[in-house]
Amino acid sequence: MNSKTKAQLVLAHGAGAGSKSDFMQQICNKITDLSQGEIKVIMFDFPYMQIIEQTGKKRPPNKMPVLVEAFIEQVKQLDLNLPVFVGGKSMGARVALETILACEQQNIADIKGYFALGYPFHPVGKPDKLRLDLLNSVSTKGLIIQGERDTFGNKSEVERYNVRHNYQFKWILSGDHSLKPLKSSGLTQLQTITQAANWVVDFILSRPV
């Protein structure tokens, strides 16, 4: 590991695209660059995504226990003498929360912080089916970066939710579920991803170790 490394971040992909997707590669590269190598980002593909990569055929995500086990395997390979952070995009953000709980229960690692890049607060078109129980069962300090027009939970919806105070919220101007802004905003998706990466870097490097 680079001698400059001060923290490690395991970042999980969403349901529809793996770690090699443009979004995941861009956020990883930006966090690495902006932290000047002080944050080591670890990405991986869940088992179902590995099969998709091998076969080229679509298939649904694994059940949550399988996803969590794959995430835990990544955590176990880290240098646990350095601070560990976890997070993900959409589905990956939900798995990261389950991983925090599993790490606590199994005494695997002390997770220092959590990130969501577009948290799926509810299924698209079903704002009454909220996914707050898991979010509110975790006490780890967290940062949720959400597009203002995210169809899984937009700003006007989320600001009404009863979410634990351990989470900070950062909003991407006119961003969608992949933080992509409207053209009218004058921003590009790469600019919003850079903004998100800046927030992640600030959050991690400001944590007491």
LINRAVEN-V711509 format. One record per residue. N is the residue number from 1. PSI is psi as a letter, one per 30 degrees, with the letter a starting at -180 (NA if undefined). OMEGA is omega in whole degrees, 0 to 359 (* if undefined). NEAR is the number of other C-alpha atoms within 8 Angstrom. Layout:
BEGIN
n->N psi->PSI omega->OMEGA near->NEAR
n->N psi->PSI omega->OMEGA near->NEAR
END
This chain:
BEGIN
n->1 psi->k omega->178 near->3
n->2 psi->k omega->182 near->5
n->3 psi->f omega->179 near->4
n->4 psi->f omega->187 near->6
n->5 psi->k omega->178 near->11
n->6 psi->f omega->182 near->9
n->7 psi->l omega->180 near->13
n->8 psi->k omega->180 near->14
n->9 psi->j omega->174 near->12
n->10 psi->k omega->187 near->14
n->11 psi->k omega->184 near->13
n->12 psi->k omega->181 near->16
n->13 psi->l omega->177 near->16
n->14 psi->a omega->187 near->12
n->15 psi->e omega->191 near->10
n->16 psi->f omega->183 near->4
n->17 psi->k omega->187 near->9
n->18 psi->a omega->185 near->13
n->19 psi->f omega->180 near->11
n->20 psi->f omega->180 near->7
n->21 psi->l omega->180 near->8
n->22 psi->e omega->183 near->6
n->23 psi->e omega->183 near->8
n->24 psi->e omega->179 near->11
n->25 psi->e omega->181 near->10
n->26 psi->e omega->180 near->10
n->27 psi->e omega->178 near->12
n->28 psi->e omega->182 near->9
n->29 psi->e omega->181 near->8
n->30 psi->e omega->178 near->12
n->31 psi->e omega->179 near->14
n->32 psi->e omega->182 near->13
n->33 psi->e omega->184 near->8
n->34 psi->f omega->178 near->10
n->35 psi->f omega->181 near->9
n->36 psi->h omega->177 near->7
n->37 psi->g omega->180 near->11
n->38 psi->f omega->176 near->10
n->39 psi->k omega->176 near->14
n->40 psi->j omega->180 near->11
n->41 psi->k omega->179 near->11
n->42 psi->k omega->176 near->8
n->43 psi->l omega->183 near->9
n->44 psi->l omega->175 near->10
n->45 psi->k omega->174 near->11
n->46 psi->l omega->184 near->11
n->47 psi->e omega->182 near->9
n->48 psi->e omega->180 near->11
n->49 psi->e omega->176 near->11
n->50 psi->e omega->179 near->9
n->51 psi->e omega->177 near->9
n->52 psi->e omega->179 near->11
n->53 psi->e omega->182 near->8
n->54 psi->e omega->187 near->6
n->55 psi->f omega->184 near->6
n->56 psi->g omega->182 near->7
n->57 psi->k omega->180 near->6
n->58 psi->k omega->175 near->5
n->59 psi->l omega->183 near->6
n->60 psi->l omega->176 near->6
n->61 psi->l omega->173 near->7
n->62 psi->l omega->173 near->9
n->63 psi->l omega->186 near->6
n->64 psi->e omega->180 near->7
n->65 psi->e omega->179 near->6
n->66 psi->e omega->179 near->8
n->67 psi->e omega->181 near->12
n->68 psi->e omega->180 near->12
n->69 psi->e omega->178 near->9
n->70 psi->e omega->179 near->10
n->71 psi->e omega->180 near->13
n->72 psi->e omega->179 near->10
n->73 psi->e omega->177 near->8
n->74 psi->e omega->180 near->10
n->75 psi->e omega->182 near->9
n->76 psi->f omega->182 near->8
n->77 psi->f omega->183 near->6
n->78 psi->l omega->170 near->7
n->79 psi->j omega->186 near->5
n->80 psi->g omega->171 near->7
n->81 psi->f omega->176 near->4
n->82 psi->l omega->180 near->8
n->83 psi->k omega->181 near->11
n->84 psi->k omega->176 near->14
n->85 psi->l omega->179 near->14
n->86 psi->l omega->178 near->13
n->87 psi->a omega->179 near->16
n->88 psi->l omega->176 near->18
n->89 psi->k omega->173 near->14
n->90 psi->c omega->179 near->15
n->91 psi->e omega->179 near->12
n->92 psi->e omega->178 near->14
n->93 psi->e omega->177 near->17
n->94 psi->e omega->179 near->12
n->95 psi->e omega->179 near->14
n->96 psi->e omega->178 near->15
n->97 psi->e omega->178 near->13
n->98 psi->e omega->180 near->10
n->99 psi->e omega->176 near->12
n->100 psi->e omega->180 near->11
n->101 psi->e omega->180 near->9
n->102 psi->e omega->179 near->9
n->103 psi->e omega->177 near->13
n->104 psi->e omega->184 near->10
n->105 psi->e omega->183 near->7
n->106 psi->g omega->179 near->6
n->107 psi->h omega->182 near->7
n->108 psi->e omega->183 near->9
n->109 psi->l omega->176 near->10
n->110 psi->j omega->182 near->8
n->111 psi->k omega->187 near->12
n->112 psi->f omega->182 near->10
n->113 psi->l omega->189 near->11
n->114 psi->k omega->177 near->14
n->115 psi->k omega->169 near->14
n->116 psi->k omega->175 near->15
n->117 psi->i omega->186 near->13
n->118 psi->i omega->181 near->16
n->119 psi->k omega->179 near->15
n->120 psi->i omega->184 near->11
n->121 psi->f omega->176 near->10
n->122 psi->l omega->175 near->12
n->123 psi->l omega->179 near->10
n->124 psi->k omega->178 near->7
n->125 psi->g omega->180 near->5
n->126 psi->i omega->184 near->7
n->127 psi->f omega->179 near->10
n->128 psi->f omega->181 near->5
n->129 psi->i omega->187 near->7
n->130 psi->k omega->178 near->8
n->131 psi->i omega->183 near->9
n->132 psi->f omega->185 near->8
n->133 psi->e omega->180 near->6
n->134 psi->e omega->180 near->10
n->135 psi->e omega->184 near->10
n->136 psi->f omega->177 near->9
n->137 psi->f omega->182 near->6
n->138 psi->k omega->182 near->9
n->139 psi->f omega->179 near->7
n->140 psi->k omega->176 near->9
n->141 psi->k omega->184 near->9
n->142 psi->l omega->177 near->11
n->143 psi->k omega->179 near->13
n->144 psi->j omega->180 near->13
n->145 psi->j omega->191 near->14
n->146 psi->k omega->172 near->19
n->147 psi->k omega->182 near->19
n->148 psi->f omega->181 near->12
n->149 psi->g omega->179 near->11
n->150 psi->k omega->182 near->14
n->151 psi->f omega->175 near->9
n->152 psi->g omega->181 near->13
n->153 psi->j omega->181 near->13
n->154 psi->l omega->188 near->12
n->155 psi->e omega->182 near->12
n->156 psi->e omega->177 near->6
n->157 psi->e omega->188 near->8
n->158 psi->e omega->181 near->9
n->159 psi->f omega->177 near->6
n->160 psi->f omega->184 near->6
n->161 psi->l omega->176 near->6
n->162 psi->j omega->183 near->4
n->163 psi->k omega->181 near->8
n->164 psi->l omega->185 near->8
n->165 psi->f omega->178 near->5
n->166 psi->f omega->181 near->8
n->167 psi->k omega->169 near->10
n->168 psi->k omega->175 near->8
n->169 psi->k omega->172 near->8
n->170 psi->k omega->187 near->8
n->171 psi->k omega->176 near->9
n->172 psi->k omega->183 near->13
n->173 psi->j omega->179 near->8
n->174 psi->g omega->182 near->11
n->175 psi->l omega->175 near->16
n->176 psi->a omega->185 near->13
n->177 psi->f omega->175 near->13
n->178 psi->g omega->178 near->9
n->179 psi->g omega->179 near->14
n->180 psi->k omega->183 near->12
n->181 psi->l omega->171 near->15
n->182 psi->k omega->178 near->9
n->183 psi->e omega->182 near->7
n->184 psi->f omega->180 near->5
n->185 psi->f omega->183 near->8
n->186 psi->g omega->181 near->6
n->187 psi->l omega->172 near->10
n->188 psi->l omega->178 near->9
n->189 psi->e omega->178 near->9
n->190 psi->e omega->177 near->7
n->191 psi->e omega->180 near->8
n->192 psi->e omega->175 near->14
n->193 psi->e omega->177 near->13
n->194 psi->e omega->177 near->10
n->195 psi->e omega->179 near->8
n->196 psi->e omega->180 near->11
n->197 psi->e omega->177 near->12
n->198 psi->e omega->180 near->11
n->199 psi->e omega->179 near->8
n->200 psi->e omega->181 near->11
n->201 psi->e omega->180 near->12
n->202 psi->e omega->182 near->8
n->203 psi->e omega->183 near->9
n->204 psi->e omega->187 near->10
n->205 psi->f omega->176 near->7
n->206 psi->f omega->179 near->6
n->207 psi->k omega->172 near->7
n->208 psi->k omega->181 near->3
n->209 psi->NA omega->* near->3
END
